[in-house]
C-alpha cells in the first residue's frame, strides 16, 4: 500500500525529537502545497512504517 497523506488528527501528546536538517528539508518539500503539517506528516509516516515493517523474531 502506498503512503498517502490524510487530514490532521486531534488527540496528541507533545514529544521532542531532533531531525537531520536534510531530512527536514525533504519533508518540507514533500508537504509543500499540501494541506498537512510537518507534525502530521511525521505521525503518518511513523504509522505507515509501523504497519509495514518486517518483524524479526529473535527466538
C-alpha positions in Angstrom: 0.0 0.0 0.0 1.4 3.4 -0.9 1.8 6.2 1.6 -1.0 8.8 1.3 -1.4 12.0 3.3 -4.5 12.3 5.5 -6.1 15.3 7.2 -4.7 16.3 10.6 -5.8 14.3 13.7 -6.8 15.9 17.0 -5.7 13.9 20.1 -2.0 14.1 20.7 0.9 14.4 23.2 4.0 16.7 22.8 7.3 15.0 22.2 10.7 16.5 21.4 12.7 14.9 18.6 15.7 16.0 16.6 15.8 15.7 12.8 18.8 16.0 10.5 18.4 19.2 8.5 18.5 17.5 5.1 15.5 15.3 6.2 13.6 18.4 7.4 14.2 20.0 4.0 12.9 16.9 2.2 9.8 16.7 4.4 9.1 20.4 3.9 9.4 19.9 0.1 7.1 16.9 0.2 4.3 18.7 2.1 4.6 22.0 0.1 1.2 22.9 -1.3 -0.4 20.0 0.7 -2.9 20.6 3.5 -0.8 18.8 6.0 1.5 20.0 8.8 5.1 18.8 9.4 3.9 17.0 12.6 1.0 15.3 10.8 3.4 14.1 8.1 5.8 12.6 10.6 3.0 10.9 12.5 1.5 9.4 9.3 5.0 8.3 8.2 5.6 6.6 11.5 2.2 4.9 11.4 3.0 3.7 7.9 6.4 2.4 8.9 5.0 0.5 11.9 2.2 -1.1 9.9 4.6 -2.2 7.1 7.8 -3.1 8.8 9.1 -6.7 8.9 9.2 -8.0 12.5 12.2 -10.1 13.3 11.7 -12.9 15.8 14.8 -13.2 17.9 13.9 -16.7 19.3 
